[in-house]
Amino acid sequence: MPPPPPPPHASEATRLLCVGTYLDPSFRERVLEELHLNEQRLVAPSLGFDAARVLAHALRARRIEAGWAAGIVGLWIVGLLITDRLLAGYLVPSLLLAMGGATHGSEENPPLSRRVTAFFFRWLGRLMLLVFLVATVTAAFHDDSSGDGSSGYGTSGESSGATQLLLMLPLALTRMIGGDGTVTPLQAWLALLMFVAVALCAGAQRSRLVRSLGAELSPRRFPDAASDPAERAEGERFRRLRARIRLEQRSPLIMYRETRPFCGAGSAHDTWVLAVEMRPKRDEKPRPMSNRTVLDTIRPLLEGLRLPPEYAGHAVRDRLRWLEIDECVFLPAEGLARREEAPYGEEAFETHRSRAVEEGAEKRRHFLRVRVGGWEEELVVTVYVRVHTQGRMLMLEIAPHVLMPIRSDFKEADRTAHQFRGNSLLGKAAWAVGQVPAASVRSVVALAQVVAYGWRLLTGGYDSAPVDGPAVSVRELGAAPSGSLFQRMDVDRYLRSVQDRIAHGVRTALSEHGYQTDEFVQKVVNISNGGVHIESVEGSTFAVGSHAHAASTTNGGPAPQKGSDSDEHGG
């Protein structure tokens, strides 16, 4: 038998999300805002990953970035002072490159107008950076004929026409911020020294990340959470929130926000809503049938999906072997005064489950939850099943949700780190020099975000705010827009297998309790891309379309029922 998948805290999805907190500051800030800043907000269910460990790495990534950002900003401040503000000229290409990145955005294929504008800003910034570097080098090697260092380029110094033209904008900027509008060879050398120092900081920062990707964030060492330096972080707030998150994210009692009840499960996929009248069979007295009876009939059929084909042996690899089935109850988070008041205890859950399973309900709802974690817990398919019988009507709700794989740029981090480690010294130096303009802007933004976050933490009153349900899911924030063709095929396979077993279980429950099943077979629908698909049409009358009409012209019997041979979908 193949080994079980790793626990959520050691899954590949958790590792990639932790890596993403170092790579994408925007993603990291959303994680911190949801899990750390909004202390009053309950956490969304964490399917296949550990949100507390992602929070730990988000806090660690911010501390590391803030340290490097403070160093780089400090170098710029010192450089502006010792070069008589000559370094201000390099802020222009920095701003242009930042504008280019902001214009393009994080989309892979933004509109053409944005791509063209971003291209213009980026190349203009690169050309200006090159011009400023050439001008600074030229000024540094200028022959100081007076020998006292007082001669320089600018309004009071003599220079060649080409160098004067190259230095025109930097010198104009120095005059605007209080400089004397000239540059001496010493100032030029100091400016180059500061430029090299910032490049070294950018390279050291990247080297630190690469070392982490090869150590505590590597696939080999990440499962060992005890040795993870992020987990050993100090701070009362972090420890308190980590304990709350790990209590809430695995609980079968789901406290939800009214606007997003299935937050954390991904995007809805082919929802079923079916209502059928419970008509007794001819010459047979029906027996009472509760919601629990139907669910207890469905569950063994779903568990049968774990069995491999007889001819394949017990070592066959298939994610359906580890299909998870449990029951959950949804409760609205509104009305709680404190987060600790949420009824997450086992006794409280059993009370809610026993009451909610037979309710038609509105806000409190009971579901049978079926989960399949494929592709190392990157592709998560969750099917919520709810059955209700009322007024001799059977209501069947099937709400499948799909969590797409982790973003491709997070996955490429290991490859990029390996490429950086194997690069030559010249290649690393060229990369670091190209990062100087962007590093300056990123550093200022990073420090501003830390200050703004601290201010919100102190003045926002989040710790005493009324309890709120989860607004976003960390896992959903780190998900790609879509998966590969293989992954989409697996989603269809998982869903068809589960939905077929659910339908078969409901039909079996109806038949065993003396109710007709032909109408149910006719009404089994699978809404996909706006269309309607009926599993069995033999001997049945059906119509497709909002204005369609169908009438029976023969007296055919009920449609044949599909048996338990749907195991073939489980592979």
PEVENRA-V989967 format. One record per residue. RES is the residue in three letters. PHI is phi in radians with two decimals (999 if undefined). PSI is psi in whole degrees, -180 to 180 (* if undefined). Layout:
res->[RES & RES]
phi->[PHI & PHI]
psi->[PSI & PSI]
This chain:
res->[MET & PRO & PRO & PRO & PRO & PRO & PRO & PRO & HIS & ALA & SER & GLU & ALA & THR & ARG & LEU & LEU & CYS & VAL & GLY & THR & TYR & LEU & ASP & PRO & SER & PHE & ARG & GLU & ARG & VAL & LEU & GLU & GLU & LEU & HIS & LEU & ASN & GLU & GLN & ARG & LEU & VAL & ALA & PRO & SER & LEU & GLY & PHE & ASP & ALA & ALA & ARG & VAL & LEU & ALA & HIS & ALA & LEU & ARG & ALA & ARG & ARG & ILE & GLU & ALA & GLY & TRP & ALA & ALA & GLY & ILE & VAL & GLY & LEU & TRP & ILE & VAL & GLY & LEU & LEU & ILE & THR & ASP & ARG & LEU & LEU & ALA & GLY & TYR & LEU & VAL & PRO & SER & LEU & LEU & LEU & ALA & MET & GLY & GLY & ALA & THR & HIS & GLY & SER & GLU & GLU & ASN & PRO & PRO & LEU & SER & ARG & ARG & VAL & THR & ALA & PHE & PHE & PHE & ARG & TRP & LEU & GLY & ARG & LEU & MET & LEU & LEU & VAL & PHE & LEU & VAL & ALA & THR & VAL & THR & ALA & ALA & PHE & HIS & ASP & ASP & SER & SER & GLY & ASP & GLY & SER & SER & GLY & TYR & GLY & THR & SER & GLY & GLU & SER & SER & GLY & ALA & THR & GLN & LEU & LEU & LEU & MET & LEU & PRO & LEU & ALA & LEU & THR & ARG & MET & ILE & GLY & GLY & ASP & GLY & THR & VAL & THR & PRO & LEU & GLN & ALA & TRP & LEU & ALA & LEU & LEU & MET & PHE & VAL & ALA & VAL & ALA & LEU & CYS & ALA & GLY & ALA & GLN & ARG & SER & ARG & LEU & VAL & ARG & SER & LEU & GLY & ALA & GLU & LEU & SER & PRO & ARG & ARG & PHE & PRO & ASP & ALA & ALA & SER & ASP & PRO & ALA & GLU & ARG & ALA & GLU & GLY & GLU & ARG & PHE & ARG & ARG & LEU & ARG & ALA & ARG & ILE & ARG & LEU & GLU & GLN & ARG & SER & PRO & LEU & ILE & MET & TYR & ARG & GLU & THR & ARG & PRO & PHE & CYS & GLY & ALA & GLY & SER & ALA & HIS & ASP & THR & TRP & VAL & LEU & ALA & VAL & GLU & MET & ARG & PRO & LYS & ARG & ASP & GLU & LYS & PRO & ARG & PRO & MET & SER & ASN & ARG & THR & VAL & LEU & ASP & THR & ILE & ARG & PRO & LEU & LEU & GLU & GLY & LEU & ARG & LEU & PRO & PRO & GLU & TYR & ALA & GLY & HIS & ALA & VAL & ARG & ASP & ARG & LEU & ARG & TRP & LEU & GLU & ILE & ASP & GLU & CYS & VAL & PHE & LEU & PRO & ALA & GLU & GLY & LEU & ALA & ARG & ARG & GLU & GLU & ALA & PRO & TYR & GLY & GLU & GLU & ALA & PHE & GLU & THR & HIS & ARG & SER & ARG & ALA & VAL & GLU & GLU & GLY & ALA & GLU & LYS & ARG & ARG & HIS & PHE & LEU & ARG & VAL & ARG & VAL & GLY & GLY & TRP & GLU & GLU & GLU & LEU & VAL & VAL & THR & VAL & TYR & VAL & ARG & VAL & HIS & THR & GLN & GLY & ARG & MET & LEU & MET & LEU & GLU & ILE & ALA & PRO & HIS & VAL & LEU & MET & PRO & ILE & ARG & SER & ASP & PHE & LYS & GLU & ALA & ASP & ARG & THR & ALA & HIS & GLN & PHE & ARG & GLY & ASN & SER & LEU & LEU & GLY & LYS & ALA & ALA & TRP & ALA & VAL & GLY & GLN & VAL & PRO & ALA & ALA & SER & VAL & ARG & SER & VAL & VAL & ALA & LEU & ALA & GLN & VAL & VAL & ALA & TYR & GLY & TRP & ARG & LEU & LEU & THR & GLY & GLY & TYR & ASP & SER & ALA & PRO & VAL & ASP & GLY & PRO & ALA & VAL & SER & VAL & ARG & GLU & LEU & GLY & ALA & ALA & PRO & SER & GLY & SER & LEU & PHE & GLN & ARG & MET & ASP & VAL & ASP & ARG & TYR & LEU & ARG & SER & VAL & GLN & ASP & ARG & ILE & ALA & HIS & GLY & VAL & ARG & THR & ALA & LEU & SER & GLU & HIS & GLY & TYR & GLN & THR & ASP & GLU & PHE & VAL & GLN & LYS & VAL & VAL & ASN & ILE & SER & ASN & GLY & GLY & VAL & HIS & ILE & GLU & SER & VAL & GLU & GLY & SER & THR & PHE & ALA & VAL & GLY & SER & HIS & ALA & HIS & ALA & ALA & SER & THR & THR & ASN & GLY & GLY & PRO & ALA & PRO & GLN & LYS & GLY & SER & ASP & SER & ASP & GLU & HIS & GLY & GLY]
phi->[999 & -1.13 & -1.15 & -1.19 & -1.15 & -1.15 & -1.12 & -0.96 & -1.21 & -1.94 & -1.26 & -1.15 & -1.09 & -1.10 & -1.08 & -1.18 & -1.16 & -1.11 & -1.06 & -1.09 & -1.18 & -1.51 & -1.55 & -2.12 & -1.06 & -1.14 & -1.08 & -1.08 & -1.15 & -1.17 & -1.10 & -1.14 & -1.14 & -1.36 & -1.75 & -2.02 & -1.24 & -1.43 & -1.15 & -1.40 & -1.66 & -1.19 & -1.55 & -1.26 & -0.96 & -1.80 & -1.57 & 1.44 & -2.64 & -2.03 & -1.16 & -1.13 & -1.25 & -1.12 & -1.08 & -1.03 & -1.29 & -1.12 & -1.15 & -1.15 & -1.09 & -1.20 & -1.07 & -1.12 & -1.13 & -1.10 & -1.13 & -1.16 & -1.10 & -1.10 & -1.13 & -1.20 & -1.10 & -1.08 & -1.08 & -1.15 & -1.13 & -1.10 & -1.10 & -1.10 & -1.29 & -1.38 & -1.81 & 0.93 & 1.19 & -1.11 & -1.12 & -1.05 & -1.09 & -1.34 & -1.26 & -1.12 & -1.10 & -1.08 & -1.16 & -1.12 & -1.15 & -1.13 & -1.13 & -1.12 & -1.14 & -1.18 & -1.19 & -1.19 & 1.32 & -1.58 & -1.23 & -1.26 & -2.28 & -1.25 & -1.00 & -1.03 & -1.06 & -1.22 & -1.13 & -1.15 & -1.11 & -1.10 & -1.04 & -1.11 & -1.10 & -1.14 & -1.28 & -1.13 & -1.11 & -1.15 & -1.13 & -1.14 & -1.07 & -1.10 & -1.09 & -1.14 & -1.15 & -1.07 & -1.13 & -1.17 & -1.07 & -1.07 & -1.17 & -1.17 & -1.66 & -1.17 & -1.35 & -1.46 & -1.16 & -1.38 & 1.38 & -1.85 & 1.37 & -1.53 & -1.41 & -2.87 & -1.48 & 2.43 & -1.20 & -1.85 & -1.94 & -1.76 & -2.72 & -1.24 & -1.10 & -1.16 & -1.16 & -1.05 & -1.17 & -1.14 & -1.57 & -1.04 & -1.21 & -1.02 & -1.22 & -1.10 & -1.17 & -1.11 & -1.16 & -1.15 & -1.86 & 1.84 & -1.38 & -1.59 & 1.38 & -2.23 & -2.47 & -1.75 & -0.98 & -1.11 & -1.10 & -1.12 & -1.12 & -1.12 & -1.10 & -1.14 & -1.11 & -1.14 & -1.08 & -1.14 & -1.12 & -1.14 & -1.10 & -1.13 & -1.11 & -1.10 & -1.17 & -1.16 & -1.11 & -1.15 & -1.10 & -1.11 & -1.13 & -1.10 & -1.11 & -1.12 & -1.14 & -1.60 & -2.09 & -1.18 & -1.76 & -1.37 & -0.99 & -1.34 & -1.74 & -1.07 & -1.02 & -1.47 & -1.18 & -1.13 & -1.68 & -1.32 & -1.11 & -1.18 & -1.26 & -1.60 & -1.14 & -1.51 & 2.22 & -1.11 & -1.10 & -1.09 & -1.11 & -1.15 & -1.21 & -1.06 & -1.15 & -1.15 & -1.09 & -1.25 & -1.35 & -1.47 & -1.22 & -1.88 & -1.25 & -1.26 & -1.63 & -1.86 & -1.55 & -2.12 & -1.57 & -1.02 & -1.32 & -2.45 & -1.14 & -1.77 & -1.00 & 1.82 & -1.59 & 1.75 & -1.63 & -1.14 & -2.50 & 0.93 & -1.26 & -1.82 & -2.38 & -2.37 & -2.29 & -2.44 & -1.35 & -1.55 & -1.66 & -1.14 & -1.25 & -1.14 & 1.02 & -2.52 & -1.48 & -1.24 & -1.83 & -1.03 & -2.33 & -1.64 & -1.09 & -1.09 & -1.08 & -1.12 & -1.11 & -1.20 & -1.39 & -1.24 & -1.03 & -1.07 & -1.15 & -1.17 & -1.09 & -1.15 & -1.17 & -1.30 & -1.38 & -1.33 & -1.03 & -1.05 & -1.32 & -1.55 & 1.40 & -1.53 & -1.65 & -1.12 & -1.72 & -2.80 & -1.13 & -1.15 & -1.07 & -1.94 & -1.01 & -1.83 & -2.26 & -2.63 & -2.07 & -2.39 & -2.17 & -1.66 & -2.24 & -1.23 & -1.40 & -1.10 & 1.85 & -1.40 & -1.46 & -2.37 & -1.09 & -1.20 & -1.41 & -1.05 & -1.39 & -1.52 & -1.18 & -1.11 & -1.14 & -1.12 & -1.11 & -1.07 & -1.12 & -1.14 & -1.14 & -1.10 & -1.46 & -1.34 & -1.13 & -1.79 & -1.60 & -1.33 & 0.98 & -2.32 & -1.50 & -1.58 & -2.40 & -1.84 & -2.36 & -1.51 & -1.92 & -2.06 & -2.27 & -2.21 & -1.83 & -1.74 & 0.95 & 0.98 & 1.15 & -1.49 & -1.92 & -2.01 & -1.93 & -2.18 & -2.05 & -1.75 & -2.08 & -2.36 & -2.16 & -2.56 & -2.01 & -2.66 & 1.04 & 1.05 & -2.13 & -1.85 & -1.87 & -2.12 & -2.07 & -2.18 & -2.07 & -1.32 & -2.34 & -2.25 & -1.70 & -1.28 & -1.07 & -1.17 & -0.92 & -1.14 & -1.20 & -1.21 & -1.18 & -1.37 & -1.07 & -1.10 & -1.14 & -1.11 & -1.12 & -1.11 & -1.15 & -1.17 & -1.09 & -1.48 & -1.28 & -1.32 & -1.09 & -1.14 & -1.12 & -1.13 & -1.15 & -1.11 & -1.10 & -1.13 & -1.10 & -1.18 & -1.56 & -1.03 & -1.09 & -1.16 & -1.12 & -1.14 & -1.18 & -1.04 & -1.16 & -1.10 & -1.10 & -1.09 & -1.15 & -1.10 & -1.16 & -1.12 & -1.13 & -1.12 & -1.12 & -1.09 & -1.14 & -1.13 & -1.14 & -1.39 & -1.93 & -1.35 & 1.16 & -1.23 & -1.22 & -1.94 & -1.30 & -1.06 & -1.11 & -2.29 & -1.34 & -1.11 & -1.57 & -2.41 & -1.93 & -1.02 & -1.15 & -1.22 & -1.10 & -1.66 & -1.57 & -1.34 & -1.07 & -2.70 & -1.83 & -1.30 & -1.09 & -1.04 & -1.17 & -1.15 & -1.12 & -1.16 & -1.02 & -1.10 & -1.15 & -1.06 & -1.17 & -1.11 & -1.11 & -1.19 & -1.14 & -1.14 & -1.16 & -1.10 & -1.06 & -1.12 & -1.14 & -1.15 & -1.06 & -1.10 & -1.10 & -1.09 & -1.14 & -1.18 & -1.77 & 1.51 & -1.99 & -1.19 & -2.09 & -1.13 & -1.15 & -1.09 & -1.08 & -1.18 & -1.70 & -1.18 & -2.13 & -2.29 & -1.36 & -2.43 & 0.97 & 1.40 & -1.81 & -2.19 & -2.13 & -1.90 & -1.03 & -2.37 & -2.13 & -1.15 & 1.28 & -2.15 & -2.00 & -2.55 & -2.41 & -2.12 & 1.95 & -1.19 & -2.02 & -1.35 & -2.46 & -2.38 & -2.41 & -1.44 & -1.98 & -2.26 & -1.86 & -1.19 & -1.38 & -1.11 & -1.13 & -1.11 & -1.68 & -1.42 & -1.50 & -1.47 & -1.31 & -1.28 & -1.03 & -1.08 & -1.24 & -1.33 & 1.06]
psi->[132 & 152 & 150 & 160 & 156 & 159 & 159 & -38 & -17 & 8 & 161 & -33 & -42 & -44 & -45 & -36 & -38 & -42 & -39 & -28 & -23 & -28 & -37 & 104 & -33 & -44 & -43 & -42 & -36 & -38 & -46 & -39 & -40 & -41 & -22 & -46 & -52 & 77 & -23 & -6 & 125 & 153 & 146 & 156 & 134 & 97 & 107 & 9 & 172 & 107 & -31 & -38 & -35 & -41 & -42 & -44 & -30 & -42 & -41 & -42 & -38 & -40 & -44 & -47 & -38 & -38 & -47 & -38 & -41 & -39 & -43 & -43 & -39 & -41 & -41 & -40 & -46 & -42 & -39 & -36 & -46 & -16 & 15 & 43 & 20 & -34 & -13 & -27 & -30 & -10 & -24 & -55 & -30 & -46 & -39 & -43 & -39 & -39 & -36 & -44 & -41 & -36 & -42 & -40 & -174 & -3 & 147 & -39 & 78 & 171 & 155 & -40 & -40 & -37 & -42 & -44 & -44 & -41 & -43 & -48 & -43 & -46 & -32 & -42 & -41 & -42 & -42 & -39 & -43 & -43 & -45 & -37 & -45 & -43 & -40 & -43 & -42 & -43 & -34 & -34 & 12 & 137 & 113 & 91 & -27 & -22 & -6 & 4 & 8 & -19 & 144 & 180 & 142 & -157 & -27 & -3 & 163 & 141 & 166 & 156 & -39 & -44 & -40 & -40 & -41 & -35 & 3 & -50 & -46 & -41 & -36 & -38 & -38 & -37 & -36 & -30 & 19 & 2 & 174 & 0 & 16 & 165 & 130 & 163 & -37 & -44 & -39 & -42 & -41 & -38 & -42 & -38 & -43 & -37 & -45 & -38 & -42 & -40 & -40 & -39 & -43 & -42 & -40 & -36 & -44 & -39 & -36 & -43 & -41 & -40 & -39 & -40 & -26 & -4 & -102 & -20 & 8 & 153 & -28 & -40 & -18 & -38 & -21 & 85 & -26 & -30 & 7 & 119 & -27 & -33 & -21 & 12 & 144 & 168 & 120 & -40 & -44 & -46 & -39 & -44 & -36 & -42 & -41 & -43 & -44 & -21 & -41 & -36 & -20 & 0 & 139 & -11 & 115 & 113 & 119 & 160 & 138 & -34 & -22 & 75 & -31 & 28 & 130 & -19 & -9 & -156 & 144 & 145 & 109 & 65 & 138 & 135 & 119 & 137 & 131 & 142 & 137 & 91 & 130 & 151 & 155 & 138 & 28 & 130 & 123 & 152 & 152 & 140 & 118 & 169 & -40 & -36 & -44 & -45 & -39 & -23 & -36 & -40 & -47 & -34 & -39 & -41 & -27 & -18 & -17 & -17 & 130 & 162 & 146 & -38 & -15 & -14 & 180 & -8 & 10 & 141 & 118 & 135 & -23 & -17 & -29 & 28 & 132 & 134 & 124 & -179 & 143 & 155 & 130 & 129 & 141 & 141 & -19 & 140 & -17 & 138 & -35 & 151 & -34 & -14 & -9 & 131 & 71 & -1 & 156 & -40 & -42 & -40 & -44 & -37 & -47 & -40 & -45 & -33 & -40 & -25 & -28 & 8 & 147 & -46 & 171 & -62 & -42 & 125 & 141 & 137 & 145 & 125 & 126 & 125 & 136 & 121 & 100 & 167 & 54 & 43 & 17 & -33 & 107 & 121 & 122 & 128 & 121 & 127 & 131 & 132 & 138 & 134 & 126 & 131 & 37 & 30 & 140 & 124 & 127 & 122 & 125 & 116 & 87 & 143 & 147 & 128 & 117 & 164 & 167 & 151 & 143 & -33 & -29 & -39 & -32 & -2 & -42 & -42 & -43 & -40 & -42 & -40 & -39 & -41 & -38 & -2 & 157 & 168 & -38 & -41 & -42 & -39 & -42 & -40 & -44 & -40 & -40 & -18 & -9 & -51 & -45 & -35 & -36 & -46 & -44 & -38 & -44 & -44 & -42 & -45 & -39 & -39 & -39 & -44 & -45 & -39 & -44 & -38 & -43 & -37 & -37 & -34 & -7 & -21 & 32 & -31 & -22 & 7 & 156 & 151 & 139 & 149 & 169 & 134 & -42 & 164 & 132 & -40 & -39 & -34 & -33 & 12 & 148 & 158 & -34 & 167 & -179 & 173 & -42 & -43 & -40 & -36 & -39 & -38 & -47 & -39 & -47 & -47 & -43 & -39 & -48 & -45 & -37 & -41 & -38 & -48 & -42 & -38 & -41 & -43 & -42 & -44 & -43 & -46 & -43 & -22 & 13 & 27 & 151 & 149 & -5 & -41 & -37 & -43 & -39 & -30 & 1 & 115 & 152 & 101 & 115 & 118 & 39 & 0 & 175 & 129 & 128 & 126 & -41 & 129 & -5 & 127 & 13 & 161 & 131 & 162 & 146 & 133 & 152 & -24 & 16 & 156 & 139 & 145 & 143 & 135 & -2 & 167 & 51 & 155 & -178 & 152 & 144 & 146 & 144 & 134 & -161 & 12 & 10 & 6 & -25 & -24 & -29 & -17 & *]
